Amino acid sequence: MAARKSSPRKIRLLKKTRQTRPVPAWVIMRTKRTVRTNPKRRAWRQTDVEVG
């Protein structure tokens, strides 16, 4: 990937990084462990990000 990224592209990449976070511990506690994993979790090497 290019070292110099445009600002809109960087914003889109930041959104993808925020989306790939694990589920917070308080959510697991509040739902009594019915929600344990994030189904939209993405591995940064395996999955390609289409941000353009």
C-alpha positions as CSV (number, residue, x, y, z in Angstrom):
1,M,0.0,0.0,0.0
2,A,1.1,3.5,-0.7
3,A,2.8,5.4,2.1
4,R,1.0,8.6,1.1
5,K,-2.7,8.1,1.4
6,S,-5.4,10.5,0.6
7,S,-7.5,11.8,3.5
8,P,-10.8,10.2,2.4
9,R,-9.1,6.8,1.9
10,K,-7.5,7.1,5.4
11,I,-11.0,7.8,6.9
12,R,-12.4,4.7,5.2
13,L,-9.5,2.6,6.5
14,L,-10.0,3.9,10.0
15,K,-13.7,2.9,9.8
16,K,-12.6,-0.6,8.9
17,T,-10.2,-0.7,11.8
18,R,-12.9,0.4,14.2
19,Q,-15.3,-2.3,12.9
20,T,-12.9,-5.1,13.4
21,R,-12.8,-4.7,17.2
22,P,-13.7,-7.5,19.6
23,V,-16.9,-7.3,21.6
24,P,-16.4,-5.3,24.8
25,A,-16.4,-7.3,28.1
26,W,-19.4,-5.3,29.5
27,V,-21.5,-6.3,26.6
28,I,-20.7,-10.0,27.2
29,M,-21.6,-9.5,30.9
30,R,-24.8,-7.6,30.1
31,T,-26.1,-10.2,27.6
32,K,-25.2,-13.1,30.0
33,R,-22.7,-14.5,27.4
34,T,-25.3,-14.8,24.6
35,V,-23.2,-12.3,22.6
36,R,-19.6,-13.5,22.7
37,T,-18.0,-12.8,19.4
38,N,-18.1,-10.1,16.7
39,P,-19.5,-11.8,13.6
40,K,-18.0,-9.1,11.4
41,R,-14.5,-9.6,12.7
42,R,-11.9,-9.4,10.0
43,A,-8.3,-10.6,9.9
44,W,-6.1,-7.9,8.4
45,R,-4.0,-10.2,6.3
46,Q,-6.5,-12.8,5.1
47,T,-9.4,-10.5,4.1
48,D,-9.0,-7.7,1.5
49,V,-10.5,-4.4,2.3
50,E,-12.2,-2.7,-0.7
51,V,-11.7,1.0,0.1
52,G,-10.5,2.2,-3.3
